[in-house]
Amino acid sequence: MQLLLVEDDPTMQTTLQRALTRRGMEVAAVGDGKAALSQWVGRVPDAVVLDLTLPGLQVLQRARALGLRTPVLILTARGTVGDRVMGLNAGADDYLPKPFDLDELEARLRALVRRSADPGATPVGSNITQIGAIRYDKDSGALYLHGEVMELTPRELALMHALLAQPGHAVTKERLYELVFPGQLDVQYEAIEVVVYRLRKKLVGTGLTLMTLRGLGYLLRTDA
């Protein structure tokens, strides 16, 4: 496997390069975005390991804009679902939070390379749920529609997570407000209705309907 490692921390870069080389991979390591894109375009690898704090998002977005479809696994020290989903929305295929186990990193990379030869395969992840036409990866919090990560705002994503946490049950407006606008006392209570309206439009054609149940709240229902 030919691997491009993009990591700006010299110690981490050297450690990972040596460890992955010992595992039979051919590793080209770079420490900045410009060098990463140059290396990526010049010799397209089988997979890319990208540090999200590089800033990796800009590198990833630029690579995808150039038409580079190489499988990408992002490394991140950030623990929130929003950060992970941001990377997935930018075009990453998988993520691994630091600190991580090298065996898991190797396994995920090999899975990504295998999956790149089969575009219709299920996204990497151990906890995938199919709801309508949407696949929900509970490990990363990402939502996939027709194999692509859905383009949702952080608030729309938080609303979906709240509804998916209680499948088949209505979630009260008060509870959704707490989850979508945590600690934001300056946000009007009615703002949750705006998020619901926007999300409802994005769910058209997905096999899911966001229903309003008077006196109960909101319910995510499969059309079937």
Secondary structure, DSSP 8 states (H G I E B T S, - for coil): -EEEEE-S-HHHHHHHHHHHHHTT-EEEEE-SHHHHHHHHHHS--SEEEEETTTTHHHHHHHHHHTT----EEEEES---HHHHHHHHHTT-SEEEESS--HHHHHHHHHHHHHHHT-TTS--S-S-EEEETTEEEETTT--EEETTEE----HHHHHHHHHHHTSTTS-B-HHHHHHHHSTT-TTS-TTHHHHHHHHHHHHTTTTTEEEEEETTTEEEEEE--
